[in-house]
Amino acid sequence: EIPGHSPVAFTTGTDRMQMIHDVIRPFDSEIRKGLRGKQLVIKPNMVVTNNELCATPVDSLRALLEYMKPIYKGQIIIAESSATPNPSEGFKNYGYLELEKDYNIRFLDLNTTPGKPLFIMNRDLHLEKIQIADIFLDPSYYIITISRLKTHDTVVMTGAVKNILLGAPHNLPASGGNKPVNYKRAMHAAGSRWLHYNMYQVAQHIKPDFSIIDGVEGMEGNGPVSGTAVDHRIALAGLDPASVDSICCKLMDIPLSDVGYLNFMEAAGLGIIDRSKIDIIGSANPDNHIIKYKLHSNATNQLQWKDPLVLPGTNNRPAPTGQPSQPQRN
């Protein structure tokens, strides 16, 4: 390992379980060391509970659990807080509950866990307090994120980073006379410019210990829920989620300069996205497996974070500069 560099394991193929094993194995010693004395939590990605393409495939979880079986002897928590209430429906609909037959696991709705406050920026540029599941802030937990690579409706693309940063805010149902409170929605409420920034804000406090991307099928178009499948046949993993996501951008032919939250994170020293500092592990070269993903239909609006901020009441409104850096595939 080169100081100041970030390793990312990359492989290709169609055998999902073997591919997941192949990208975990180079980090075996780091994972074993990191797990000592900690509770293992696996964070899949489901967004909604009724669209299989948007969610982490059950066989990805099975591959990860199989790898962990000889390493980790305690009960493993599989935890999610989906954009729609009641992730338990997703655990059932996506076949995750079948894993209980073969592995010592329990499923956890993160919305039922204690929370701690963090602050983000709202549309009035005021601080707004949100509530984060404290599992993500507690160093006694070892967090693995496992998700697909997908286009997004607000921040261009989503992979390992967003799975954690938007999985952490609570989505609380109505109870005891209280109205429902969705802190994920609060993160999005100020639009694309401030979601990029708010993700950076949360990233200062939260980082997964290990990140896996299953790209056997990706999602293009109107992701992260309503897009269409991309037969990409790739998988990757690493210790730095920003590095993993930067390689996802390369594979999707999305310029890094378009993804605000990754640029903010690197500028603040929260991750490495400079590809000259990312060392690819494996015989396959990501440059040979690039597919230009069709972006979301509102992709141009998502780049407003690049434009100067024009406050209400001012007349010096500049021409927008936030344009996609590459033409989209039709």
C-alpha positions in Angstrom: 0.0 0.0 0.0 1.4 3.4 -1.0 1.1 6.2 1.6 -1.5 8.8 0.5 -3.0 6.3 -1.9 -6.3 4.5 -1.7 -6.7 0.8 -2.9 -9.9 -0.2 -4.7 -10.4 -3.9 -5.7 -12.1 -4.3 -9.1 -13.4 -7.4 -10.9 -15.7 -8.3 -13.8 -17.9 -11.3 -14.6 -21.4 -12.7 -14.1 -21.0 -14.9 -10.9 -22.2 -12.4 -8.3 -21.1 -14.4 -5.3 -17.6 -15.1 -6.6 -17.2 -11.4 -7.7 -18.1 -10.2 -4.2 -15.7 -12.6 -2.6 -13.0 -11.5 -5.1 -13.2 -7.8 -4.1 -13.4 -8.4 -0.4 -10.4 -10.8 -0.2 -7.6 -8.2 -0.8 -8.8 -6.4 2.4 -9.1 -9.5 4.5 -6.4 -8.5 7.1 -7.8 -4.9 7.4 -11.4 -6.3 7.9 -10.3 -8.8 10.5 -8.3 -6.2 12.4 -11.2 -3.6 12.2 -13.7 -6.1 13.5 -11.9 -6.9 16.8 -14.2 -6.1 19.7 -16.9 -4.5 17.5 -20.4 -5.3 16.4 -20.7 -6.0 12.7 -23.5 -4.1 10.9 -24.2 -4.5 7.2 -26.1 -1.6 5.5 -27.8 -2.6 2.3 -29.6 -0.1 0.1 -33.2 -0.4 -0.8 -34.6 3.1 -1.1 -38.1 1.8 -1.6 -39.5 -1.6 -0.6 -41.1 -2.8 -3.8 -38.6 -2.4 -6.7 -35.9 -5.1 -6.8 -33.6 -3.3 -9.2 -33.2 -0.3 -6.8 -32.1 -2.6 -4.0 -29.0 -4.6 -3.0 -29.5 -8.1 -4.5 -30.0 -10.8 -1.9 -27.1 -12.8 -3.3 -24.8 -9.9 -2.7 -25.7 -10.1 1.0 -25.3 -13.9 0.9 -21.9 -13.6 -0.6 -20.8 -11.1 2.1 -22.3 -13.2 4.9 -20.6 -16.3 3.6 -17.2 -14.5 3.5 -17.8 -13.2 7.1 -18.8 -16.6 8.5 -15.3 -17.8 9.4 -14.2 -14.3 10.4 -17.0 -13.1 12.6 -18.6 -15.4 15.2 -21.2 -13.0 16.7 -24.6 -12.2 15.4 -24.6 -9.9 12.4 -27.0 -6.9 12.2 -28.5 -6.1 8.8 -29.8 -2.6 9.2 -31.7 -0.2 6.9 -33.8 3.0 7.1 -35.4 3.2 3.7 -36.9 6.4 2.1 -40.3 4.8 2.5 -41.5 3.8 6.0 -41.1 0.3 7.3 -38.0 -1.2 5.8 -39.2 -4.6 7.2 -41.4 -4.8 4.1 -38.2 -4.6 1.9 -36.5 -7.3 4.0 -39.4 -9.5 3.1 -40.0 -8.5 -0.5 -36.3 -8.7 -1.5 -35.8 -12.2 0.0 -33.5 -11.0 2.7 -35.4 -12.9 5.4 -34.4 -16.2 3.8 -30.9 -15.6 4.9 -31.9 -16.2 8.5 -32.0 -19.9 7.7 -28.2 -20.1 7.0 -26.6 -17.2 9.0 -26.7 -15.8 12.5 -28.3 -12.5 11.7 -31.0 -10.1 12.8 -32.7 -7.4 10.9 -32.9 -3.9 12.3 -35.2 -1.0 11.3 -32.8 1.9 12.0 -35.8 4.2 12.6 -36.5 2.3 15.9 -32.9 3.0 17.2 -31.8 5.9 19.4 -30.7 9.0 17.6 -28.3 11.9 18.0 -28.5 15.4 16.5 -26.5 16.8 13.6 -27.0 20.0 11.8 -27.5 20.7 8.1 -28.4 23.7 5.9 -32.0 24.4 5.0 -33.4 26.4 2.0 -33.1 29.6 4.1 -29.4 29.0 4.7 -30.2 28.4 8.4 -29.0 25.6 10.4 -31.5 22.8 10.9 -31.2 20.0 13.4 -31.8 16.5 12.1 -31.6 13.1 13.9 -29.1 10.5 12.9 -29.3 6.8 14.0 -26.5 6.7 16.6 -25.2 3.3 15.3 -23.4 5.4 12.6 -21.7 7.6 15.2 -20.7 4.8 17.6 -17.2 3.5 17.1 -18.1 0.2 18.7 -19.9 -0.7 15.4 -18.1 -1.9 12.3 -20.2 -0.7 9.3 -20.1 -2.3 5.8 -22.1 -0.7 3.1 -23.1 -2.9 0.1 -25.1 -1.4 -2.7 -25.5 -0.9 -6.5 -24.1 1.9 -8.6 -27.1 4.0 -9.8 -27.9 7.4 -11.3 -29.7 9.8 -9.0 -32.5 12.4 -9.1 -30.7 15.0 -7.0 -26.9 14.4 -6.8 -26.1 12.8 -10.2 -25.0 9.4 -8.9 -25.3 7.2 -5.9 -23.0 4.5 -4.5 -21.3 3.7 -1.3 -21.2 7.3 0.2 -24.8 8.1 -0.3 -26.0 4.7 1.0 -24.5 5.6 4.3 -25.1 9.4 4.5 -28.8 9.1 3.5 -29.4 5.9 5.4 -28.4 7.5 8.7 -31.1 10.1 9.1 -34.2 8.8 10.8 -37.6 8.5 9.0 -39.9 8.4 12.0 -43.6 7.3 11.6 -46.4 9.0 13.5 -46.7 7.8 17.0 -48.1 8.9 20.4 -49.9 11.8 18.8 -46.7 13.0 17.2 -46.6 13.7 13.4 -44.3 11.7 11.2 -40.8 13.2 10.8 -38.6 12.4 7.8 -35.1 13.7 8.3 -34.0 12.3 5.0 -36.5 14.6 3.4 -35.1 17.5 5.4 -31.7 16.7 3.8 -33.2 17.0 0.3 -35.6 19.9 1.1 -33.3 22.7 -0.1 -32.7 21.1 -3.5 -29.7 19.7 -5.3 -27.2 22.4 -4.4 -27.7 22.0 -0.7 -28.0 18.2 -0.7 -24.5 18.0 -2.1 -23.4 20.3 0.7 -25.5 18.6 3.4 -24.0 15.2 2.5 -20.6 16.7 3.0 -21.7 18.0 6.3 -22.9 14.6 7.5 -19.7 13.0 6.0 -17.7 14.9 8.6 -19.2 12.6 11.2 -20.0 9.4 9.5 -17.9 7.0 7.4 -18.4 3.3 6.7 -15.5 1.0 7.6 -15.7 -0.9 4.3 -17.6 -0.3 1.0 -18.8 -2.8 -1.6 -20.5 -2.1 -4.9 -22.4 -4.8 -6.8 -22.5 -3.6 -10.4 -23.5 -6.8 -12.1 -26.6 -4.8 -12.9 -26.5 -1.0 -12.5 -29.3 1.5 -12.9 -29.3 4.3 -15.4 -31.9 7.0 -16.3 -34.3 8.0 -13.6 -32.6 6.5 -10.7 -32.3 5.8 -7.8 -35.7 4.1 -8.0 -37.3 4.3 -11.5 -34.3 3.8 -13.8 -33.6 0.9 -16.0 -31.0 -1.9 -15.8 -27.5 -1.7 -17.2 -25.8 -5.1 -17.8 -22.5 -3.9 -16.5 -21.0 -7.1 -14.9 -18.6 -5.4 -12.5 -17.9 -5.3 -8.7 -15.6 -3.2 -6.6 -14.7 -2.5 -3.0 -12.5 -0.5 -0.8 -11.8 1.1 2.6 -12.5 4.6 1.4 -16.1 5.0 0.1 -15.2 8.2 -1.8 -12.5 6.4 -3.7 -14.9 3.5 -4.5 -17.5 6.0 -5.7 -15.0 7.9 -7.9 -14.3 4.6 -9.7 -18.1 4.1 -10.1 -18.2 7.5 -11.8 -15.5 6.4 -14.2 -17.3 3.2 -14.9 -20.6 5.1 -15.5 -18.7 7.7 -17.7 -19.8 10.5 -15.3 -17.2 13.3 -14.9 -16.1 13.6 -11.2 -16.4 17.3 -11.7 -20.2 16.9 -11.8 -20.6 15.1 -8.4 -20.4 17.9 -5.8 -20.4 15.9 -2.6 -17.4 13.8 -3.7 -15.5 17.0 -4.5 -16.4 18.6 -1.2 -15.3 15.5 0.7 -11.9 15.4 -1.0 -11.3 19.1 -0.5 -11.9 18.6 3.2 -9.7 15.6 3.4 -12.6 13.1 3.9 -11.7 10.8 1.1 -9.6 10.4 -2.0 -11.1 10.8 -5.5 -7.9 11.8 -7.4 -7.5 8.8 -9.7 -3.8 9.1 -9.8 -3.9 8.3 -6.1 -6.2 5.3 -6.4 -4.6 1.9 -6.9 -6.7 -0.7 -8.6 -6.3 -4.2 -7.2 -7.1 -7.0 -9.7 -6.4 -8.0 -13.2 -9.3 -6.1 -14.8 -8.9 -2.5 -15.8 -11.9 -0.2 -15.1 -11.0 1.8 -18.3 -12.0 -1.2 -20.3 -15.4 -1.6 -18.7 -16.9 1.9 -19.0 -20.5 2.2 -20.0 -22.0 5.7 -20.5 -25.0 5.7 -18.3 -28.0 7.7 -19.4 -28.5 10.3 -16.6 -31.7 11.4 -14.9 -34.0 13.5 -17.0 -33.3 16.5 -14.6 -29.5 16.0 -14.7 -28.8 19.6 -15.8 -30.7 21.0 -12.8 -28.6 18.8 -10.5 -25.5 20.7 -11.4 -26.7 24.0 -9.9 -24.1 23.5 -7.1 -21.5 24.6 -9.7 -23.2 28.0 -10.3 -22.7 31.2 -8.3 -25.4 31.5 -5.6 -27.8 34.3 -6.5 -29.8 35.5 -3.5 -33.3 36.8 -3.8 -33.6 40.5 -4.6 -30.4 40.7 -6.5 -30.3 41.5 -10.3 -26.9 40.2 -11.2 -28.1 36.7 -12.1 -25.4 35.0 -14.1 -26.0 32.6 -17.0 -26.0 29.1 -15.6 -22.8 27.2 -16.0 -23.9 23.9 -14.5 -24.2 21.8 -17.6 -23.4 18.1 -18.0 -19.7 17.8 -18.9 -20.5 15.0 -21.3 -23.4 14.4 -23.7 -25.9 11.7 -22.5 -26.5 8.5 -24.2 -30.0 8.3 -25.7 
